[in-house]
Amino acid sequence: MRNSALLKSALLAAGIVAAVGFGARPSQAGYIQTNLVSDIAGLAMLKDPSLRNPWGISFGPGTPFWVSDQAANVTTLYAVQNGSVSKANEFSFPVGAPPQGPTGQVSNIGGGNFAVIQAGKNLGPARFIFADLDGSIYAWNSLLGATTASQVSTPGAVYTGLAISSGKDKLYAANTKAGRIDVFDGSFAAKSLGAGAFQNPFPGLVPFNVQQIGGKIYVTYAVPGRPAMQAAGEGSGAVAVFDENGVLEKALIDGSKLASPWGLALAPAGFGQFSGDLLVGNFSFVASEINAFDPVTGAYEGTIPVNPGPGNTPGGLWGLTFGGGGKDGDPHVLYFADGINFETDGLFASIAVPEPSSLVLLIAALGLVSAGYRIAQRRA
């Protein structure tokens, strides 16, 4: 009877943990991961079959999160607000020859460039723009309805990342296949920034992602070839910082804890021990984690583990972003997209500094579970 009571207490404690946040787990760095959406039943607060191998994340003022679901060839929208998550919409991409599927994406809300042209008609500025593995750049605005429209097609290109300039007049696409950054002007036309633009400072690596942070263009680099990217160990990656004209400002991180880095985010004040740090996510299946670096020196500061959930395979970590303050989540919470289980499934989750009361509750609950289990084992 005593064993049953102890086990019951342990189960109740586990229930308390679930109440604090679905799938909430304290990390080694003192952060809490909460699983928001997954295509796997029971893994997150919301189940969505379309969330498969999610890559880039973006949002505009007042919009939900937009997530590129490469394996499903769609982009899905999730409203995250006041502790709840709901699916707001879904938009598809034309079906073509593989490799295909949306990867990086950006918001063009507030910009007057990048007019969407379909069947010779100007539909006005794109609101969201997407890179695709098929070497295309797709765009969406409300006149397109439930589908996106191709605006650029670069033969032989494989676009794995996308950034937009601070003035919303240039696009930067990471062309992993060609090992370069392709640039487009505000009309989606190819734009030359000169022979020296975006010169790769890391021999043997190729551009994997590109992102604009604070008016600077950050490029992540990985070993070439999909199998090598998946199997990359720590030290196999780099990050460089350029200005918006492609002039190298700093080879910021070379090796260190990087393993096929892709996601980037600059942590705000109030994000615990890594406040103000540059957070870099490893895509690699063998070193799937988020590492923090000094944004000026590139020095390694620490690691935030990523938990794929029981029975799931880690790796395929993609987009990182902090929220916007509305349907796009909390500005002090980090959100990430992960193509768990060898990029066949998906997880959209958050990482936050726990409130003091929540932290105490989690520690107590986990302690009860652990104590109950140990006592039951001894009694057995």
C-alpha positions as CSV (number, residue, x, y, z in Angstrom):
1,M,0.0,0.0,0.0
2,R,2.8,2.4,0.9
3,N,4.5,1.7,-2.5
4,S,1.2,2.5,-4.3
5,A,0.9,5.8,-2.3
6,L,4.4,6.8,-3.2
7,L,4.0,5.9,-6.9
8,K,0.7,7.8,-6.9
9,S,2.5,10.9,-5.4
10,A,5.1,10.5,-8.1
11,L,2.5,10.4,-10.8
12,L,0.7,13.4,-9.4
13,A,4.0,15.3,-9.4
14,A,4.5,14.4,-13.0
15,G,1.0,15.8,-13.6
16,I,2.1,19.1,-12.0
17,V,5.1,19.2,-14.4
18,A,2.8,18.8,-17.3
19,A,0.5,21.5,-16.0
20,V,3.4,24.0,-15.9
21,G,4.1,23.5,-19.6
22,F,3.4,20.6,-22.0
23,G,6.6,18.7,-22.3
24,A,8.4,21.3,-20.0
25,R,11.8,20.2,-19.0
26,P,14.5,22.1,-17.1
27,S,17.8,22.1,-19.1
28,Q,21.4,22.1,-17.9
29,A,21.5,25.8,-18.4
30,G,18.4,26.5,-16.3
31,Y,15.9,27.0,-19.1
32,I,12.6,25.3,-19.7
33,Q,11.6,23.7,-23.0
34,T,7.9,23.6,-23.8
35,N,6.7,21.7,-26.9
36,L,4.1,23.7,-28.7
37,V,3.3,21.8,-32.0
38,S,4.3,18.5,-33.5
39,D,3.1,16.0,-36.1
40,I,3.6,13.3,-33.4
41,A,0.6,12.7,-31.2
42,G,1.2,13.4,-27.5
43,L,4.6,15.2,-28.0
44,A,3.3,18.8,-27.9
45,M,0.3,20.9,-27.0
46,L,-1.0,20.8,-30.5
47,K,-0.8,18.0,-33.1
48,D,-0.5,19.1,-36.8
49,P,0.3,16.5,-39.5
50,S,1.7,19.3,-41.7
51,L,4.5,20.1,-39.3
52,R,7.2,17.9,-40.9
53,N,10.8,19.0,-41.0
54,P,10.1,22.6,-40.2
55,W,13.0,25.0,-41.2
56,G,12.7,28.8,-41.2
57,I,10.4,30.9,-38.9
58,S,9.3,34.4,-39.5
59,F,6.5,36.8,-38.5
60,G,5.4,40.4,-39.1
61,P,3.7,42.9,-36.8
62,G,0.5,41.3,-35.5
63,T,0.9,38.0,-37.3
64,P,1.3,34.5,-36.0
65,F,4.5,32.6,-36.5
66,W,5.0,31.4,-40.1
67,V,6.9,28.1,-40.3
68,S,8.4,26.5,-43.4
69,D,7.5,22.8,-43.5
70,Q,9.9,21.4,-46.0
71,A,8.8,17.8,-46.0
72,A,5.1,18.7,-46.3
73,N,5.8,21.5,-49.0
74,V,3.6,24.0,-47.1
75,T,4.0,26.9,-44.6
76,T,1.9,26.7,-41.5
77,L,0.8,29.6,-39.2
78,Y,0.7,29.2,-35.4
79,A,-0.7,31.8,-32.9
80,V,1.2,31.6,-29.6
81,Q,-0.2,33.8,-26.9
82,N,-1.1,33.7,-23.2
83,G,0.2,30.2,-22.8
84,S,-1.8,28.7,-25.6
85,V,-1.1,27.7,-29.2
86,S,-3.5,27.4,-32.2
87,K,-3.1,26.8,-35.9
88,A,-4.1,29.9,-37.8
89,N,-3.7,28.9,-41.5
90,E,-1.7,26.9,-44.1
91,F,-0.4,27.8,-47.5
92,S,1.0,25.4,-50.2
93,F,3.8,25.5,-52.7
94,P,3.6,24.2,-56.3
95,V,4.7,20.6,-56.7
96,G,7.9,20.2,-58.7
97,A,10.8,17.8,-59.1
98,P,12.9,17.0,-55.9
99,P,14.7,18.3,-54.0
100,Q,11.9,20.6,-53.1
101,G,10.3,22.3,-50.1
102,P,10.5,25.7,-48.4
103,T,13.6,26.4,-46.2
104,G,14.4,29.9,-45.1
105,Q,11.7,32.6,-45.1
106,V,11.4,36.3,-44.3
107,S,8.6,38.8,-43.7
108,N,8.2,41.8,-46.1
109,I,5.4,43.4,-44.2
110,G,5.9,47.1,-44.3
111,G,8.0,47.0,-47.4
112,G,7.0,48.3,-50.8
113,N,9.4,46.2,-52.9
114,F,9.2,42.6,-54.1
115,A,5.9,42.9,-56.1
116,V,4.3,39.5,-56.7
117,I,3.9,38.9,-60.4
118,Q,1.5,36.1,-61.5
119,A,0.3,35.5,-65.0
120,G,1.7,38.9,-66.0
121,K,-0.2,40.8,-63.3
122,N,1.3,42.8,-60.5
123,L,-0.4,41.8,-57.3
124,G,1.4,44.2,-55.0
125,P,4.2,43.6,-52.5
126,A,4.8,40.2,-51.2
127,R,4.1,39.8,-47.5
128,F,6.2,36.7,-46.9
129,I,9.0,35.4,-49.1
130,F,10.5,31.8,-49.1
131,A,13.6,30.1,-50.4
132,D,13.2,26.5,-51.7
133,L,15.4,23.5,-52.2
134,D,14.5,23.6,-55.9
135,G,16.4,26.8,-56.5
136,S,13.3,29.0,-56.5
137,I,12.2,32.0,-54.5
138,Y,8.5,32.0,-53.7
139,A,6.3,34.8,-52.5
140,W,2.8,35.2,-50.9
141,N,0.3,38.0,-50.4
142,S,-3.4,37.8,-49.7
143,L,-4.4,38.0,-53.4
144,L,-2.8,34.6,-54.0
145,G,-5.2,32.8,-51.7
146,A,-4.0,29.5,-50.3
147,T,-0.9,29.1,-52.5
148,T,2.5,30.8,-53.1
149,A,3.9,31.9,-56.4
150,S,7.4,31.4,-57.8
151,Q,9.2,34.7,-58.6
152,V,12.8,33.4,-59.1
153,S,14.1,30.2,-60.6
154,T,17.9,29.6,-60.6
155,P,18.9,26.5,-62.5
156,G,21.0,24.2,-60.5
157,A,20.7,26.1,-57.2
158,V,19.7,24.7,-53.9
159,Y,18.5,27.5,-51.6
160,T,18.8,26.5,-47.9
161,G,18.5,30.0,-46.3
162,L,17.0,33.4,-46.9
163,A,17.5,36.9,-45.5
164,I,16.1,40.4,-46.3
165,S,18.0,43.7,-45.9
166,S,17.0,46.1,-43.1
167,G,15.6,48.4,-45.8
168,K,13.6,45.6,-47.4
169,D,15.2,46.2,-50.8
170,K,17.6,43.2,-51.1
171,L,17.2,39.4,-50.7
172,Y,20.1,37.1,-49.8
173,A,19.8,33.4,-50.5
174,A,22.3,30.8,-49.3
175,N,23.0,28.7,-52.4
176,T,24.6,25.6,-50.8
177,K,25.0,23.7,-54.0
178,A,27.0,26.5,-55.7
179,G,28.7,27.5,-52.4
180,R,27.7,31.2,-52.6
181,I,25.2,33.8,-51.5
182,D,22.9,34.9,-54.3
183,V,21.5,38.4,-54.1
184,F,18.3,39.8,-55.6
185,D,17.0,43.4,-55.8
186,G,13.6,44.7,-54.9
187,S,12.1,43.4,-58.2
188,F,13.4,39.8,-57.6
189,A,16.1,40.3,-60.2
190,A,19.6,39.0,-59.7
191,K,21.9,41.7,-58.3
192,S,25.7,41.9,-58.4
193,L,27.4,43.5,-55.4
194,G,30.8,43.1,-56.9
195,A,33.4,40.4,-57.3
196,G,34.5,40.5,-53.7
197,A,31.0,40.3,-52.1
198,F,30.3,37.6,-49.6
199,Q,33.7,35.9,-50.2
200,N,33.9,32.8,-48.0
201,P,36.5,33.1,-45.3
202,F,36.3,29.4,-44.4
203,P,38.0,27.1,-47.0
204,G,36.3,23.7,-47.2
205,L,32.9,24.9,-45.9
206,V,29.8,26.2,-47.8
207,P,27.2,28.7,-46.9
208,F,24.3,27.0,-45.2
209,N,22.1,29.8,-43.9
210,V,22.0,33.6,-44.1
211,Q,20.2,36.0,-41.7
212,Q,20.0,39.7,-41.1
213,I,20.5,40.8,-37.5
214,G,20.7,44.4,-36.6
215,G,21.6,45.5,-40.1
216,K,24.4,43.0,-40.5
217,I,24.3,39.8,-42.6
218,Y,25.3,36.7,-40.7
219,V,26.2,33.6,-42.7
220,T,26.6,30.1,-41.3
221,Y,28.9,27.6,-42.9
222,A,28.8,23.8,-42.9
223,V,30.7,20.9,-44.5
224,P,29.4,20.3,-48.1
225,G,27.0,17.5,-48.9
226,R,23.8,16.5,-47.1
227,P,25.2,13.2,-45.5
228,A,28.2,15.1,-44.2
229,M,26.1,17.9,-42.8
230,Q,23.9,15.3,-40.9
231,A,26.9,13.5,-39.5
232,A,29.1,16.5,-38.7
233,G,30.8,16.5,-35.3
234,E,31.6,19.6,-33.1
235,G,34.1,21.9,-34.8
236,S,32.5,21.4,-38.2
237,G,31.1,24.8,-38.9
238,A,31.6,28.6,-38.8
239,V,29.8,31.9,-38.7
240,A,30.9,35.2,-40.4
241,V,29.4,38.7,-40.3
242,F,29.1,40.9,-43.4
243,D,27.6,44.3,-44.1
244,E,24.6,44.5,-46.4
245,N,26.8,45.0,-49.4
246,G,28.6,41.7,-48.8
247,V,31.8,43.2,-47.3
248,L,33.3,40.9,-44.7
249,E,33.4,42.5,-41.2
250,K,34.4,39.5,-39.1
251,A,35.0,35.8,-39.3
252,L,33.2,35.5,-35.9
253,I,33.3,31.8,-35.0
254,D,35.4,29.1,-36.6
255,G,34.8,25.5,-35.3
256,S,34.3,25.6,-31.6
257,K,31.0,23.8,-30.7
258,L,29.5,24.3,-34.1
259,A,28.3,21.3,-36.1
260,S,26.5,22.3,-39.3
261,P,25.1,25.5,-37.8
262,W,21.9,26.9,-39.3
263,G,19.6,28.8,-36.8
264,L,20.7,32.2,-35.4
265,A,19.2,34.5,-32.9
266,L,20.5,37.4,-30.7
267,A,19.2,36.9,-27.2
268,P,17.6,40.0,-25.5
269,A,18.2,41.2,-22.0
270,G,16.2,39.0,-19.6
271,F,17.1,35.7,-21.2
272,G,19.0,34.4,-18.2
273,Q,22.7,33.6,-18.3
274,F,22.8,34.0,-22.1
275,S,21.3,37.4,-22.3
276,G,22.9,39.4,-25.1
277,D,24.6,36.4,-26.6
278,L,24.4,35.1,-30.2
279,L,22.6,31.8,-30.1
280,V,23.5,29.3,-32.8
281,G,21.7,26.0,-33.5
282,N,23.4,22.9,-34.7
283,F,21.6,21.1,-37.5
284,S,23.9,18.0,-37.1
285,F,22.2,14.8,-35.9
286,V,25.1,14.0,-33.6
287,A,25.5,17.4,-31.9
288,S,22.0,18.8,-31.9
289,E,22.0,21.7,-29.5
290,I,21.9,25.5,-29.2
291,N,25.2,27.1,-28.3
292,A,25.7,30.6,-27.0
293,F,28.6,32.9,-28.1
294,D,29.8,36.4,-27.3
295,P,28.5,38.4,-30.3
296,V,31.7,40.5,-30.4
297,T,34.5,38.1,-29.8
298,G,32.8,34.8,-30.8
299,A,33.9,33.2,-27.5
300,Y,31.8,30.2,-26.5
301,E,29.6,30.9,-23.5
302,G,27.6,27.7,-22.9
303,T,25.0,25.3,-24.3
304,I,21.2,24.9,-24.2
305,P,20.3,21.2,-24.8
306,V,17.3,20.4,-27.1
307,N,15.1,17.5,-26.1
308,P,13.3,15.7,-29.0
309,G,11.1,13.8,-26.7
310,P,11.1,10.1,-25.6
311,G,11.8,7.7,-28.4
312,N,12.6,10.4,-30.9
313,T,15.9,10.9,-32.7
314,P,17.6,14.3,-32.2
315,G,19.0,16.4,-35.0
316,G,17.6,18.5,-37.9
317,L,17.5,21.6,-35.7
318,W,16.6,24.6,-37.9
319,G,15.1,28.0,-37.2
320,L,15.6,30.1,-34.0
321,T,13.8,33.3,-33.2
322,F,12.6,35.3,-30.2
323,G,8.9,36.3,-30.2
324,G,7.4,39.6,-31.2
325,G,5.0,40.3,-28.3
326,G,1.6,39.3,-29.8
327,K,0.4,36.2,-31.6
328,D,4.1,35.7,-32.4
329,G,5.0,34.9,-28.8
330,D,7.0,36.4,-26.0
331,P,10.0,38.7,-26.9
332,H,11.9,37.1,-24.0
333,V,11.2,33.5,-25.1
334,L,13.2,31.6,-27.8
335,Y,11.3,29.6,-30.3
336,F,12.8,26.8,-32.5
337,A,11.9,24.5,-35.3
338,D,13.3,20.9,-35.4
339,G,13.1,18.2,-38.0
340,I,13.4,15.3,-35.5
341,N,13.6,11.6,-36.5
342,F,15.9,12.2,-39.5
343,E,13.9,15.1,-40.8
344,T,10.7,13.0,-41.2
345,D,8.8,14.6,-38.3
346,G,8.6,18.0,-36.7
347,L,8.7,19.9,-33.5
348,F,8.0,23.6,-32.9
349,A,8.9,24.5,-29.3
350,S,9.9,27.3,-26.9
351,I,12.8,27.8,-24.5
352,A,12.4,30.2,-21.6
353,V,13.8,31.3,-18.3
354,P,11.2,29.9,-15.8
355,E,9.4,32.2,-13.4
356,P,10.6,31.6,-9.9
357,S,7.4,30.0,-8.8
358,S,7.4,27.7,-11.8
359,L,11.0,26.7,-11.2
360,V,10.3,25.8,-7.6
361,L,7.3,23.7,-8.6
362,L,9.2,21.9,-11.3
363,I,12.1,21.1,-9.0
364,A,9.8,19.8,-6.4
365,A,7.8,17.8,-8.8
366,L,10.8,16.2,-10.4
367,G,12.2,15.4,-6.9
368,L,9.0,13.6,-6.0
369,V,9.1,11.6,-9.2
370,S,12.7,10.6,-8.6
371,A,12.2,9.8,-4.9
372,G,9.1,7.7,-5.6
373,Y,10.8,5.8,-8.2
374,R,13.9,5.0,-6.0
375,I,11.8,3.9,-3.1
376,A,9.6,1.7,-5.2
377,Q,12.7,0.1,-6.7
378,R,14.1,-0.6,-3.3
379,R,10.8,-2.1,-2.0
380,A,10.7,-4.2,-5.1
